[in-house]
Amino acid sequence: MNDRMYYSKHAEELAKRQQAIGAITYLALGLGIGAILALLFAPNVGEKSRKLLADALEDGFRRGQEAILEAANQLEKEYPELRKRIESVVNRS
């Protein structure tokens, strides 16, 4: 299915991790959009619907922030090692 060639096992693992993060992000986005649509078409009316929609949006925004912070923390952990590997490859040339 995936015919890509990777130059190292680390590069392959990094690409798979990035794909997983992307899939999780799109899943969360889809769930959020689905929740909003469900609220819009629900039988509730007026103030109650607006409150439910606002709460759902707030919750989705909070979850998005948490996902971004988690991804940023993971990148911060991996950055020094990745930088060392890149520098060693560049210095060999």
HTML snippet that shows the backbone in 3Dmol.js (N, CA, C, O; Angstrom):
<script src="https://3Dmol.org/build/3Dmol-min.js"></script>
<div id="view" style="width:600px;height:400px;position:relative"></div>
<script>
const pdb = `
ATOM      1  N   MET A   1       0.821  -1.188   0.000  1.00  0.00           N
ATOM      2  CA  MET A   1       0.000   0.000   0.000  1.00  0.00           C
ATOM      3  C   MET A   1       0.868   1.256   0.000  1.00  0.00           C
ATOM      4  O   MET A   1       0.617   2.176  -0.778  1.00  0.00           O
ATOM      5  N   ASN A   2       1.868   1.306   0.849  1.00  0.00           N
ATOM      6  CA  ASN A   2       2.746   2.463   0.928  1.00  0.00           C
ATOM      7  C   ASN A   2       4.097   2.078   0.354  1.00  0.00           C
ATOM      8  O   ASN A   2       4.837   1.308   0.968  1.00  0.00           O
ATOM      9  N   ASP A   3       4.429   2.611  -0.829  1.00  0.00           N
ATOM     10  CA  ASP A   3       5.670   2.251  -1.511  1.00  0.00           C
ATOM     11  C   ASP A   3       6.789   3.250  -1.259  1.00  0.00           C
ATOM     12  O   ASP A   3       7.742   3.313  -2.036  1.00  0.00           O
ATOM     13  N   ARG A   4       6.696   4.010  -0.218  1.00  0.00           N
ATOM     14  CA  ARG A   4       7.740   4.989   0.075  1.00  0.00           C
ATOM     15  C   ARG A   4       9.000   4.298   0.548  1.00  0.00           C
ATOM     16  O   ARG A   4       8.952   3.250   1.192  1.00  0.00           O
ATOM     17  N   MET A   5      10.137   4.907   0.216  1.00  0.00           N
ATOM     18  CA  MET A   5      11.419   4.384   0.677  1.00  0.00           C
ATOM     19  C   MET A   5      11.957   5.350   1.731  1.00  0.00           C
ATOM     20  O   MET A   5      12.047   6.555   1.497  1.00  0.00           O
ATOM     21  N   TYR A   6      12.307   4.812   2.876  1.00  0.00           N
ATOM     22  CA  TYR A   6      12.861   5.621   3.951  1.00  0.00           C
ATOM     23  C   TYR A   6      14.346   5.313   4.070  1.00  0.00           C
ATOM     24  O   TYR A   6      14.772   4.180   3.845  1.00  0.00           O
ATOM     25  N   TYR A   7      15.126   6.320   4.424  1.00  0.00           N
ATOM     26  CA  TYR A   7      16.567   6.142   4.518  1.00  0.00           C
ATOM     27  C   TYR A   7      17.013   5.598   5.865  1.00  0.00           C
ATOM     28  O   TYR A   7      18.155   5.167   6.025  1.00  0.00           O
ATOM     29  N   SER A   8      16.117   5.622   6.818  1.00  0.00           N
ATOM     30  CA  SER A   8      16.445   5.048   8.123  1.00  0.00           C
ATOM     31  C   SER A   8      15.169   4.591   8.806  1.00  0.00           C
ATOM     32  O   SER A   8      14.068   5.016   8.456  1.00  0.00           O
ATOM     33  N   LYS A   9      15.336   3.732   9.768  1.00  0.00           N
ATOM     34  CA  LYS A   9      14.193   3.252  10.555  1.00  0.00           C
ATOM     35  C   LYS A   9      13.581   4.425  11.324  1.00  0.00           C
ATOM     36  O   LYS A   9      12.363   4.508  11.485  1.00  0.00           O
ATOM     37  N   HIS A  10      14.443   5.328  11.794  1.00  0.00           N
ATOM     38  CA  HIS A  10      13.960   6.496  12.546  1.00  0.00           C
ATOM     39  C   HIS A  10      13.065   7.374  11.664  1.00  0.00           C
ATOM     40  O   HIS A  10      12.019   7.846  12.109  1.00  0.00           O
ATOM     41  N   ALA A  11      13.479   7.588  10.420  1.00  0.00           N
ATOM     42  CA  ALA A  11      12.675   8.412   9.508  1.00  0.00           C
ATOM     43  C   ALA A  11      11.319   7.767   9.262  1.00  0.00           C
ATOM     44  O   ALA A  11      10.300   8.454   9.195  1.00  0.00           O
ATOM     45  N   GLU A  12      11.310   6.435   9.129  1.00  0.00           N
ATOM     46  CA  GLU A  12      10.053   5.726   8.911  1.00  0.00           C
ATOM     47  C   GLU A  12       9.147   5.848  10.134  1.00  0.00           C
ATOM     48  O   GLU A  12       7.945   6.076  10.001  1.00  0.00           O
ATOM     49  N   GLU A  13       9.725   5.696  11.321  1.00  0.00           N
ATOM     50  CA  GLU A  13       8.939   5.817  12.546  1.00  0.00           C
ATOM     51  C   GLU A  13       8.394   7.225  12.706  1.00  0.00           C
ATOM     52  O   GLU A  13       7.245   7.410  13.105  1.00  0.00           O
ATOM     53  N   LEU A  14       9.212   8.207  12.397  1.00  0.00           N
ATOM     54  CA  LEU A  14       8.780   9.606  12.498  1.00  0.00           C
ATOM     55  C   LEU A  14       7.628   9.883  11.530  1.00  0.00           C
ATOM     56  O   LEU A  14       6.669  10.564  11.892  1.00  0.00           O
ATOM     57  N   ALA A  15       7.715   9.364  10.308  1.00  0.00           N
ATOM     58  CA  ALA A  15       6.644   9.558   9.328  1.00  0.00           C
ATOM     59  C   ALA A  15       5.353   8.885   9.794  1.00  0.00           C
ATOM     60  O   ALA A  15       4.270   9.450   9.641  1.00  0.00           O
ATOM     61  N   LYS A  16       5.459   7.699  10.351  1.00  0.00           N
ATOM     62  CA  LYS A  16       4.266   7.003  10.849  1.00  0.00           C
ATOM     63  C   LYS A  16       3.657   7.754  12.025  1.00  0.00           C
ATOM     64  O   LYS A  16       2.433   7.840  12.131  1.00  0.00           O
ATOM     65  N   ARG A  17       4.481   8.293  12.903  1.00  0.00           N
ATOM     66  CA  ARG A  17       3.988   9.058  14.049  1.00  0.00           C
ATOM     67  C   ARG A  17       3.258  10.304  13.568  1.00  0.00           C
ATOM     68  O   ARG A  17       2.201  10.653  14.094  1.00  0.00           O
ATOM     69  N   GLN A  18       3.825  10.974  12.567  1.00  0.00           N
ATOM     70  CA  GLN A  18       3.183  12.171  12.030  1.00  0.00           C
ATOM     71  C   GLN A  18       1.848  11.823  11.374  1.00  0.00           C
ATOM     72  O   GLN A  18       0.886  12.583  11.484  1.00  0.00           O
ATOM     73  N   GLN A  19       1.788  10.688  10.697  1.00  0.00           N
ATOM     74  CA  GLN A  19       0.532  10.258  10.096  1.00  0.00           C
ATOM     75  C   GLN A  19      -0.509   9.971  11.171  1.00  0.00           C
ATOM     76  O   GLN A  19      -1.681  10.310  11.009  1.00  0.00           O
ATOM     77  N   ALA A  20      -0.083   9.350  12.264  1.00  0.00           N
ATOM     78  CA  ALA A  20      -1.009   9.045  13.355  1.00  0.00           C
ATOM     79  C   ALA A  20      -1.539  10.327  13.987  1.00  0.00           C
ATOM     80  O   ALA A  20      -2.729  10.428  14.283  1.00  0.00           O
ATOM     81  N   ILE A  21      -0.662  11.303  14.193  1.00  0.00           N
ATOM     82  CA  ILE A  21      -1.084  12.581  14.770  1.00  0.00           C
ATOM     83  C   ILE A  21      -2.082  13.266  13.833  1.00  0.00           C
ATOM     84  O   ILE A  21      -3.084  13.819  14.287  1.00  0.00           O
ATOM     85  N   GLY A  22      -1.808  13.227  12.530  1.00  0.00           N
ATOM     86  CA  GLY A  22      -2.727  13.814  11.556  1.00  0.00           C
ATOM     87  C   GLY A  22      -4.077  13.121  11.573  1.00  0.00           C
ATOM     88  O   GLY A  22      -5.117  13.777  11.519  1.00  0.00           O
ATOM     89  N   ALA A  23      -4.066  11.789  11.648  1.00  0.00           N
ATOM     90  CA  ALA A  23      -5.318  11.039  11.676  1.00  0.00           C
ATOM     91  C   ALA A  23      -6.130  11.377  12.922  1.00  0.00           C
ATOM     92  O   ALA A  23      -7.347  11.544  12.844  1.00  0.00           O
ATOM     93  N   ILE A  24      -5.468  11.479  14.062  1.00  0.00           N
ATOM     94  CA  ILE A  24      -6.154  11.815  15.308  1.00  0.00           C
ATOM     95  C   ILE A  24      -6.727  13.231  15.234  1.00  0.00           C
ATOM     96  O   ILE A  24      -7.840  13.483  15.695  1.00  0.00           O
ATOM     97  N   THR A  25      -5.964  14.142  14.656  1.00  0.00           N
ATOM     98  CA  THR A  25      -6.424  15.523  14.518  1.00  0.00           C
ATOM     99  C   THR A  25      -7.677  15.596  13.650  1.00  0.00           C
ATOM    100  O   THR A  25      -8.645  16.268  14.007  1.00  0.00           O
ATOM    101  N   TYR A  26      -7.657  14.899  12.504  1.00  0.00           N
ATOM    102  CA  TYR A  26      -8.817  14.914  11.617  1.00  0.00           C
ATOM    103  C   TYR A  26     -10.007  14.207  12.251  1.00  0.00           C
ATOM    104  O   TYR A  26     -11.153  14.606  12.042  1.00  0.00           O
ATOM    105  N   LEU A  27      -9.742  13.163  13.019  1.00  0.00           N
ATOM    106  CA  LEU A  27     -10.829  12.472  13.717  1.00  0.00           C
ATOM    107  C   LEU A  27     -11.494  13.414  14.719  1.00  0.00           C
ATOM    108  O   LEU A  27     -12.721  13.498  14.784  1.00  0.00           O
ATOM    109  N   ALA A  28     -10.671  14.125  15.501  1.00  0.00           N
ATOM    110  CA  ALA A  28     -11.222  15.064  16.482  1.00  0.00           C
ATOM    111  C   ALA A  28     -12.004  16.179  15.783  1.00  0.00           C
ATOM    112  O   ALA A  28     -13.068  16.584  16.252  1.00  0.00           O
ATOM    113  N   LEU A  29     -11.475  16.667  14.668  1.00  0.00           N
ATOM    114  CA  LEU A  29     -12.166  17.711  13.916  1.00  0.00           C
ATOM    115  C   LEU A  29     -13.510  17.195  13.398  1.00  0.00           C
ATOM    116  O   LEU A  29     -14.523  17.888  13.487  1.00  0.00           O
ATOM    117  N   GLY A  30     -13.512  15.984  12.861  1.00  0.00           N
ATOM    118  CA  GLY A  30     -14.750  15.389  12.369  1.00  0.00           C
ATOM    119  C   GLY A  30     -15.766  15.187  13.468  1.00  0.00           C
ATOM    120  O   GLY A  30     -16.956  15.435  13.274  1.00  0.00           O
ATOM    121  N   LEU A  31     -15.302  14.734  14.628  1.00  0.00           N
ATOM    122  CA  LEU A  31     -16.214  14.561  15.760  1.00  0.00           C
ATOM    123  C   LEU A  31     -16.809  15.902  16.189  1.00  0.00           C
ATOM    124  O   LEU A  31     -17.994  15.996  16.509  1.00  0.00           O
ATOM    125  N   GLY A  32     -15.972  16.926  16.191  1.00  0.00           N
ATOM    126  CA  GLY A  32     -16.462  18.256  16.565  1.00  0.00           C
ATOM    127  C   GLY A  32     -17.507  18.773  15.596  1.00  0.00           C
ATOM    128  O   GLY A  32     -18.543  19.296  16.007  1.00  0.00           O
ATOM    129  N   ILE A  33     -17.233  18.625  14.307  1.00  0.00           N
ATOM    130  CA  ILE A  33     -18.195  19.076  13.298  1.00  0.00           C
ATOM    131  C   ILE A  33     -19.491  18.266  13.409  1.00  0.00           C
ATOM    132  O   ILE A  33     -20.586  18.817  13.295  1.00  0.00           O
ATOM    133  N   GLY A  34     -19.356  16.959  13.630  1.00  0.00           N
ATOM    134  CA  GLY A  34     -20.540  16.113  13.794  1.00  0.00           C
ATOM    135  C   GLY A  34     -21.368  16.519  14.989  1.00  0.00           C
ATOM    136  O   GLY A  34     -22.597  16.530  14.929  1.00  0.00           O
ATOM    137  N   ALA A  35     -20.691  16.858  16.088  1.00  0.00           N
ATOM    138  CA  ALA A  35     -21.407  17.285  17.293  1.00  0.00           C
ATOM    139  C   ALA A  35     -22.159  18.594  17.047  1.00  0.00           C
ATOM    140  O   ALA A  35     -23.296  18.758  17.491  1.00  0.00           O
ATOM    141  N   ILE A  36     -21.524  19.509  16.345  1.00  0.00           N
ATOM    142  CA  ILE A  36     -22.174  20.791  16.047  1.00  0.00           C
ATOM    143  C   ILE A  36     -23.406  20.571  15.163  1.00  0.00           C
ATOM    144  O   ILE A  36     -24.468  21.143  15.411  1.00  0.00           O
ATOM    145  N   LEU A  37     -23.251  19.742  14.137  1.00  0.00           N
ATOM    146  CA  LEU A  37     -24.394  19.472  13.257  1.00  0.00           C
ATOM    147  C   LEU A  37     -25.521  18.772  14.006  1.00  0.00           C
ATOM    148  O   LEU A  37     -26.698  19.061  13.788  1.00  0.00           O
ATOM    149  N   ALA A  38     -25.150  17.846  14.892  1.00  0.00           N
ATOM    150  CA  ALA A  38     -26.176  17.148  15.673  1.00  0.00           C
ATOM    151  C   ALA A  38     -26.936  18.130  16.553  1.00  0.00           C
ATOM    152  O   ALA A  38     -28.154  18.028  16.696  1.00  0.00           O
ATOM    153  N   LEU A  39     -26.222  19.075  17.137  1.00  0.00           N
ATOM    154  CA  LEU A  39     -26.893  20.073  17.973  1.00  0.00           C
ATOM    155  C   LEU A  39     -27.794  20.993  17.155  1.00  0.00           C
ATOM    156  O   LEU A  39     -28.876  21.377  17.600  1.00  0.00           O
ATOM    157  N   LEU A  40     -27.339  21.339  15.963  1.00  0.00           N
ATOM    158  CA  LEU A  40     -28.137  22.228  15.128  1.00  0.00           C
ATOM    159  C   LEU A  40     -29.444  21.572  14.670  1.00  0.00           C
ATOM    160  O   LEU A  40     -30.463  22.248  14.520  1.00  0.00           O
ATOM    161  N   PHE A  41     -29.410  20.270  14.450  1.00  0.00           N
ATOM    162  CA  PHE A  41     -30.607  19.577  13.973  1.00  0.00           C
ATOM    163  C   PHE A  41     -31.381  18.886  15.093  1.00  0.00           C
ATOM    164  O   PHE A  41     -32.362  18.188  14.834  1.00  0.00           O
ATOM    165  N   ALA A  42     -30.950  19.075  16.311  1.00  0.00           N
ATOM    166  CA  ALA A  42     -31.647  18.469  17.453  1.00  0.00           C
ATOM    167  C   ALA A  42     -32.978  19.195  17.685  1.00  0.00           C
ATOM    168  O   ALA A  42     -33.162  20.325  17.233  1.00  0.00           O
ATOM    169  N   PRO A  43     -33.891  18.545  18.385  1.00  0.00           N
ATOM    170  CA  PRO A  43     -35.214  19.160  18.596  1.00  0.00           C
ATOM    171  C   PRO A  43     -35.215  20.284  19.636  1.00  0.00           C
ATOM    172  O   PRO A  43     -36.262  20.899  19.843  1.00  0.00           O
ATOM    173  N   ASN A  44     -34.120  20.575  20.284  1.00  0.00           N
ATOM    174  CA  ASN A  44     -34.075  21.680  21.245  1.00  0.00           C
ATOM    175  C   ASN A  44     -34.207  23.007  20.503  1.00  0.00           C
ATOM    176  O   ASN A  44     -33.860  23.113  19.326  1.00  0.00           O
ATOM    177  N   VAL A  45     -34.711  24.008  21.206  1.00  0.00           N
ATOM    178  CA  VAL A  45     -34.906  25.300  20.559  1.00  0.00           C
ATOM    179  C   VAL A  45     -34.266  26.414  21.379  1.00  0.00           C
ATOM    180  O   VAL A  45     -33.999  26.270  22.572  1.00  0.00           O
ATOM    181  N   GLY A  46     -34.032  27.516  20.700  1.00  0.00           N
ATOM    182  CA  GLY A  46     -33.643  28.755  21.344  1.00  0.00           C
ATOM    183  C   GLY A  46     -32.405  28.714  22.204  1.00  0.00           C
ATOM    184  O   GLY A  46     -31.350  28.221  21.807  1.00  0.00           O
ATOM    185  N   GLU A  47     -32.574  29.257  23.415  1.00  0.00           N
ATOM    186  CA  GLU A  47     -31.455  29.440  24.345  1.00  0.00           C
ATOM    187  C   GLU A  47     -30.768  28.121  24.687  1.00  0.00           C
ATOM    188  O   GLU A  47     -29.544  28.075  24.804  1.00  0.00           O
ATOM    189  N   LYS A  48     -31.537  27.058  24.846  1.00  0.00           N
ATOM    190  CA  LYS A  48     -30.950  25.770  25.201  1.00  0.00           C
ATOM    191  C   LYS A  48     -30.015  25.266  24.094  1.00  0.00           C
ATOM    192  O   LYS A  48     -28.930  24.762  24.383  1.00  0.00           O
ATOM    193  N   SER A  49     -30.430  25.398  22.833  1.00  0.00           N
ATOM    194  CA  SER A  49     -29.584  24.973  21.713  1.00  0.00           C
ATOM    195  C   SER A  49     -28.313  25.805  21.637  1.00  0.00           C
ATOM    196  O   SER A  49     -27.225  25.276  21.410  1.00  0.00           O
ATOM    197  N   ARG A  50     -28.460  27.118  21.830  1.00  0.00           N
ATOM    198  CA  ARG A  50     -27.286  27.996  21.787  1.00  0.00           C
ATOM    199  C   ARG A  50     -26.309  27.649  22.908  1.00  0.00           C
ATOM    200  O   ARG A  50     -25.097  27.647  22.696  1.00  0.00           O
ATOM    201  N   LYS A  51     -26.832  27.355  24.104  1.00  0.00           N
ATOM    202  CA  LYS A  51     -25.966  26.975  25.221  1.00  0.00           C
ATOM    203  C   LYS A  51     -25.258  25.655  24.933  1.00  0.00           C
ATOM    204  O   LYS A  51     -24.059  25.528  25.184  1.00  0.00           O
ATOM    205  N   LEU A  52     -25.981  24.679  24.411  1.00  0.00           N
ATOM    206  CA  LEU A  52     -25.374  23.389  24.078  1.00  0.00           C
ATOM    207  C   LEU A  52     -24.304  23.551  23.004  1.00  0.00           C
ATOM    208  O   LEU A  52     -23.233  22.950  23.091  1.00  0.00           O
ATOM    209  N   LEU A  53     -24.597  24.363  21.994  1.00  0.00           N
ATOM    210  CA  LEU A  53     -23.636  24.604  20.926  1.00  0.00           C
ATOM    211  C   LEU A  53     -22.396  25.316  21.457  1.00  0.00           C
ATOM    212  O   LEU A  53     -21.276  24.943  21.107  1.00  0.00           O
ATOM    213  N   ALA A  54     -22.576  26.327  22.291  1.00  0.00           N
ATOM    214  CA  ALA A  54     -21.447  27.051  22.867  1.00  0.00           C
ATOM    215  C   ALA A  54     -20.595  26.126  23.732  1.00  0.00           C
ATOM    216  O   ALA A  54     -19.366  26.179  23.683  1.00  0.00           O
ATOM    217  N   ASP A  55     -21.253  25.276  24.525  1.00  0.00           N
ATOM    218  CA  ASP A  55     -20.507  24.332  25.363  1.00  0.00           C
ATOM    219  C   ASP A  55     -19.721  23.342  24.509  1.00  0.00           C
ATOM    220  O   ASP A  55     -18.573  23.025  24.822  1.00  0.00           O
ATOM    221  N   ALA A  56     -20.331  22.856  23.435  1.00  0.00           N
ATOM    222  CA  ALA A  56     -19.651  21.906  22.551  1.00  0.00           C
ATOM    223  C   ALA A  56     -18.456  22.564  21.870  1.00  0.00           C
ATOM    224  O   ALA A  56     -17.392  21.954  21.763  1.00  0.00           O
ATOM    225  N   LEU A  57     -18.620  23.798  21.412  1.00  0.00           N
ATOM    226  CA  LEU A  57     -17.517  24.517  20.780  1.00  0.00           C
ATOM    227  C   LEU A  57     -16.385  24.770  21.767  1.00  0.00           C
ATOM    228  O   LEU A  57     -15.211  24.610  21.432  1.00  0.00           O
ATOM    229  N   GLU A  58     -16.740  25.162  22.970  1.00  0.00           N
ATOM    230  CA  GLU A  58     -15.734  25.406  24.000  1.00  0.00           C
ATOM    231  C   GLU A  58     -14.960  24.126  24.316  1.00  0.00           C
ATOM    232  O   GLU A  58     -13.736  24.146  24.449  1.00  0.00           O
ATOM    233  N   ASP A  59     -15.688  23.014  24.435  1.00  0.00           N
ATOM    234  CA  ASP A  59     -15.050  21.733  24.713  1.00  0.00           C
ATOM    235  C   ASP A  59     -14.144  21.312  23.555  1.00  0.00           C
ATOM    236  O   ASP A  59     -13.036  20.825  23.782  1.00  0.00           O
ATOM    237  N   GLY A  60     -14.602  21.495  22.331  1.00  0.00           N
ATOM    238  CA  GLY A  60     -13.787  21.168  21.161  1.00  0.00           C
ATOM    239  C   GLY A  60     -12.540  22.025  21.086  1.00  0.00           C
ATOM    240  O   GLY A  60     -11.462  21.533  20.754  1.00  0.00           O
ATOM    241  N   PHE A  61     -12.682  23.300  21.393  1.00  0.00           N
ATOM    242  CA  PHE A  61     -11.535  24.197  21.398  1.00  0.00           C
ATOM    243  C   PHE A  61     -10.525  23.772  22.458  1.00  0.00           C
ATOM    244  O   PHE A  61      -9.320  23.769  22.205  1.00  0.00           O
ATOM    245  N   ARG A  62     -11.010  23.414  23.637  1.00  0.00           N
ATOM    246  CA  ARG A  62     -10.121  22.971  24.714  1.00  0.00           C
ATOM    247  C   ARG A  62      -9.384  21.690  24.323  1.00  0.00           C
ATOM    248  O   ARG A  62      -8.182  21.562  24.554  1.00  0.00           O
ATOM    249  N   ARG A  63     -10.109  20.750  23.733  1.00  0.00           N
ATOM    250  CA  ARG A  63      -9.483  19.496  23.307  1.00  0.00           C
ATOM    251  C   ARG A  63      -8.450  19.748  22.207  1.00  0.00           C
ATOM    252  O   ARG A  63      -7.398  19.110  22.179  1.00  0.00           O
ATOM    253  N   GLY A  64      -8.752  20.665  21.318  1.00  0.00           N
ATOM    254  CA  GLY A  64      -7.796  21.025  20.269  1.00  0.00           C
ATOM    255  C   GLY A  64      -6.529  21.620  20.849  1.00  0.00           C
ATOM    256  O   GLY A  64      -5.427  21.297  20.405  1.00  0.00           O
ATOM    257  N   GLN A  65      -6.679  22.487  21.838  1.00  0.00           N
ATOM    258  CA  GLN A  65      -5.516  23.073  22.497  1.00  0.00           C
ATOM    259  C   GLN A  65      -4.682  21.986  23.165  1.00  0.00           C
ATOM    260  O   GLN A  65      -3.455  22.002  23.077  1.00  0.00           O
ATOM    261  N   GLU A  66      -5.341  21.048  23.831  1.00  0.00           N
ATOM    262  CA  GLU A  66      -4.622  19.962  24.496  1.00  0.00           C
ATOM    263  C   GLU A  66      -3.863  19.113  23.487  1.00  0.00           C
ATOM    264  O   GLU A  66      -2.723  18.722  23.740  1.00  0.00           O
ATOM    265  N   ALA A  67      -4.484  18.826  22.344  1.00  0.00           N
ATOM    266  CA  ALA A  67      -3.830  18.020  21.312  1.00  0.00           C
ATOM    267  C   ALA A  67      -2.616  18.746  20.745  1.00  0.00           C
ATOM    268  O   ALA A  67      -1.577  18.131  20.504  1.00  0.00           O
ATOM    269  N   ILE A  68      -2.747  20.052  20.533  1.00  0.00           N
ATOM    270  CA  ILE A  68      -1.635  20.837  20.008  1.00  0.00           C
ATOM    271  C   ILE A  68      -0.503  20.890  21.021  1.00  0.00           C
ATOM    272  O   ILE A  68       0.663  20.750  20.652  1.00  0.00           O
ATOM    273  N   LEU A  69      -0.831  21.091  22.297  1.00  0.00           N
ATOM    274  CA  LEU A  69       0.208  21.120  23.324  1.00  0.00           C
ATOM    275  C   LEU A  69       0.924  19.780  23.427  1.00  0.00           C
ATOM    276  O   LEU A  69       2.142  19.735  23.598  1.00  0.00           O
ATOM    277  N   GLU A  70       0.176  18.697  23.324  1.00  0.00           N
ATOM    278  CA  GLU A  70       0.783  17.365  23.381  1.00  0.00           C
ATOM    279  C   GLU A  70       1.733  17.156  22.203  1.00  0.00           C
ATOM    280  O   GLU A  70       2.839  16.646  22.379  1.00  0.00           O
ATOM    281  N   ALA A  71       1.305  17.549  21.007  1.00  0.00           N
ATOM    282  CA  ALA A  71       2.159  17.414  19.828  1.00  0.00           C
ATOM    283  C   ALA A  71       3.403  18.291  19.951  1.00  0.00           C
ATOM    284  O   ALA A  71       4.499  17.866  19.588  1.00  0.00           O
ATOM    285  N   ALA A  72       3.238  19.508  20.461  1.00  0.00           N
ATOM    286  CA  ALA A  72       4.379  20.407  20.642  1.00  0.00           C
ATOM    287  C   ALA A  72       5.349  19.844  21.670  1.00  0.00           C
ATOM    288  O   ALA A  72       6.561  19.920  21.472  1.00  0.00           O
ATOM    289  N   ASN A  73       4.849  19.285  22.757  1.00  0.00           N
ATOM    290  CA  ASN A  73       5.725  18.679  23.757  1.00  0.00           C
ATOM    291  C   ASN A  73       6.496  17.504  23.175  1.00  0.00           C
ATOM    292  O   ASN A  73       7.676  17.327  23.476  1.00  0.00           O
ATOM    293  N   GLN A  74       5.843  16.705  22.349  1.00  0.00           N
ATOM    294  CA  GLN A  74       6.503  15.564  21.714  1.00  0.00           C
ATOM    295  C   GLN A  74       7.611  16.056  20.783  1.00  0.00           C
ATOM    296  O   GLN A  74       8.703  15.489  20.757  1.00  0.00           O
ATOM    297  N   LEU A  75       7.327  17.106  20.025  1.00  0.00           N
ATOM    298  CA  LEU A  75       8.351  17.666  19.138  1.00  0.00           C
ATOM    299  C   LEU A  75       9.529  18.216  19.927  1.00  0.00           C
ATOM    300  O   LEU A  75      10.680  18.041  19.526  1.00  0.00           O
ATOM    301  N   GLU A  76       9.255  18.881  21.049  1.00  0.00           N
ATOM    302  CA  GLU A  76      10.331  19.407  21.879  1.00  0.00           C
ATOM    303  C   GLU A  76      11.225  18.292  22.402  1.00  0.00           C
ATOM    304  O   GLU A  76      12.439  18.470  22.510  1.00  0.00           O
ATOM    305  N   LYS A  77      10.635  17.144  22.726  1.00  0.00           N
ATOM    306  CA  LYS A  77      11.412  16.008  23.219  1.00  0.00           C
ATOM    307  C   LYS A  77      12.284  15.417  22.117  1.00  0.00           C
ATOM    308  O   LYS A  77      13.420  15.015  22.371  1.00  0.00           O
ATOM    309  N   GLU A  78      11.758  15.364  20.894  1.00  0.00           N
ATOM    310  CA  GLU A  78      12.462  14.714  19.797  1.00  0.00           C
ATOM    311  C   GLU A  78      13.398  15.649  19.038  1.00  0.00           C
ATOM    312  O   GLU A  78      14.275  15.173  18.317  1.00  0.00           O
ATOM    313  N   TYR A  79      13.243  16.939  19.174  1.00  0.00           N
ATOM    314  CA  TYR A  79      14.024  17.898  18.402  1.00  0.00           C
ATOM    315  C   TYR A  79      15.527  17.760  18.609  1.00  0.00           C
ATOM    316  O   TYR A  79      16.257  17.714  17.619  1.00  0.00           O
ATOM    317  N   PRO A  80      16.035  17.691  19.851  1.00  0.00           N
ATOM    318  CA  PRO A  80      17.496  17.603  20.015  1.00  0.00           C
ATOM    319  C   PRO A  80      18.099  16.374  19.323  1.00  0.00           C
ATOM    320  O   PRO A  80      19.149  16.475  18.688  1.00  0.00           O
ATOM    321  N   GLU A  81      17.450  15.237  19.442  1.00  0.00           N
ATOM    322  CA  GLU A  81      17.973  14.024  18.812  1.00  0.00           C
ATOM    323  C   GLU A  81      17.933  14.145  17.293  1.00  0.00           C
ATOM    324  O   GLU A  81      18.887  13.767  16.614  1.00  0.00           O
ATOM    325  N   LEU A  82      16.840  14.666  16.761  1.00  0.00           N
ATOM    326  CA  LEU A  82      16.713  14.845  15.319  1.00  0.00           C
ATOM    327  C   LEU A  82      17.767  15.814  14.813  1.00  0.00           C
ATOM    328  O   LEU A  82      18.366  15.592  13.761  1.00  0.00           O
ATOM    329  N   ARG A  83      17.994  16.883  15.555  1.00  0.00           N
ATOM    330  CA  ARG A  83      18.999  17.861  15.148  1.00  0.00           C
ATOM    331  C   ARG A  83      20.390  17.238  15.124  1.00  0.00           C
ATOM    332  O   ARG A  83      21.161  17.485  14.196  1.00  0.00           O
ATOM    333  N   LYS A  84      20.724  16.426  16.145  1.00  0.00           N
ATOM    334  CA  LYS A  84      22.022  15.746  16.182  1.00  0.00           C
ATOM    335  C   LYS A  84      22.192  14.837  14.971  1.00  0.00           C
ATOM    336  O   LYS A  84      23.257  14.809  14.354  1.00  0.00           O
ATOM    337  N   ARG A  85      21.143  14.096  14.633  1.00  0.00           N
ATOM    338  CA  ARG A  85      21.222  13.185  13.485  1.00  0.00           C
ATOM    339  C   ARG A  85      21.429  13.956  12.187  1.00  0.00           C
ATOM    340  O   ARG A  85      22.235  13.556  11.347  1.00  0.00           O
ATOM    341  N   ILE A  86      20.718  15.039  12.027  1.00  0.00           N
ATOM    342  CA  ILE A  86      20.856  15.841  10.805  1.00  0.00           C
ATOM    343  C   ILE A  86      22.262  16.431  10.721  1.00  0.00           C
ATOM    344  O   ILE A  86      22.881  16.418   9.657  1.00  0.00           O
ATOM    345  N   GLU A  87      22.761  16.944  11.832  1.00  0.00           N
ATOM    346  CA  GLU A  87      24.107  17.528  11.835  1.00  0.00           C
ATOM    347  C   GLU A  87      25.157  16.482  11.522  1.00  0.00           C
ATOM    348  O   GLU A  87      26.116  16.766  10.804  1.00  0.00           O
ATOM    349  N   SER A  88      24.991  15.266  12.053  1.00  0.00           N
ATOM    350  CA  SER A  88      25.983  14.226  11.760  1.00  0.00           C
ATOM    351  C   SER A  88      25.947  13.829  10.284  1.00  0.00           C
ATOM    352  O   SER A  88      26.989  13.545   9.695  1.00  0.00           O
ATOM    353  N   VAL A  89      24.762  13.808   9.688  1.00  0.00           N
ATOM    354  CA  VAL A  89      24.661  13.487   8.258  1.00  0.00           C
ATOM    355  C   VAL A  89      25.275  14.608   7.427  1.00  0.00           C
ATOM    356  O   VAL A  89      25.992  14.342   6.462  1.00  0.00           O
ATOM    357  N   VAL A  90      25.002  15.849   7.791  1.00  0.00           N
ATOM    358  CA  VAL A  90      25.541  16.998   7.041  1.00  0.00           C
ATOM    359  C   VAL A  90      27.063  17.050   7.174  1.00  0.00           C
ATOM    360  O   VAL A  90      27.762  17.348   6.206  1.00  0.00           O
ATOM    361  N   ASN A  91      27.568  16.766   8.353  1.00  0.00           N
ATOM    362  CA  ASN A  91      29.004  16.831   8.581  1.00  0.00           C
ATOM    363  C   ASN A  91      29.752  15.717   7.850  1.00  0.00           C
ATOM    364  O   ASN A  91      30.933  15.877   7.542  1.00  0.00           O
ATOM    365  N   ARG A  92      29.100  14.609   7.570  1.00  0.00           N
ATOM    366  CA  ARG A  92      29.743  13.513   6.834  1.00  0.00           C
ATOM    367  C   ARG A  92      29.935  13.880   5.382  1.00  0.00           C
ATOM    368  O   ARG A  92      30.839  13.358   4.730  1.00  0.00           O
ATOM    369  N   SER A  93      29.115  14.758   4.866  1.00  0.00           N
ATOM    370  CA  SER A  93      29.174  15.095   3.429  1.00  0.00           C
ATOM    371  C   SER A  93      30.371  15.922   3.067  1.00  0.00           C
ATOM    372  O   SER A  93      30.547  16.276   1.901  1.00  0.00           O
TER     373      SER A  93
END
`;
const viewer = $3Dmol.createViewer("view");
viewer.addModel(pdb, "pdb");
viewer.setStyle({}, {cartoon: {color: "spectrum"}});
viewer.zoomTo();
viewer.render();
</script>
